[in-house]
Amino acid sequence: DPVLFKQAVASTFNMYKHKFVLYGSKYEFDKLFSEVMGFIPTISNMKEHLPMILAGYFSESIFKKEKQ
């Protein structure tokens, strides 16, 4: 259920929010988090979304900064 999934994400965020830095720029964590939480899937069976969720989980973080 997408609602339960979003509640679990929100609960996890609430538990670890002190570890995140929120910015006003377009592509930082707060923008991405709002996109995820605002997404309304056309398929309500979350098992069908599992490949995309796992791909996002195991991909390299967009927040990783390159050393210069």
CORBELLIN-V846733 format. One line per field, one symbol per residue. phi: phi as a letter, one per 40 degrees, with the letter a starting at -180 (. if undefined). psi: psi as a letter, one per 30 degrees, with the letter a starting at -180 (. if undefined). Layout:
BEGIN
phi: ???
psi: ???
END
This chain:
BEGIN
phi: .dccccccccccddcbccccbcbcccbcdccccccccccbccbccccccddccccccccccccccccb
psi: keeeeeeeeeeeeeegfffkkklflegaeeeeeeeeffkjkfjfjffffeeeeeeeeflkkffkkkk.
END
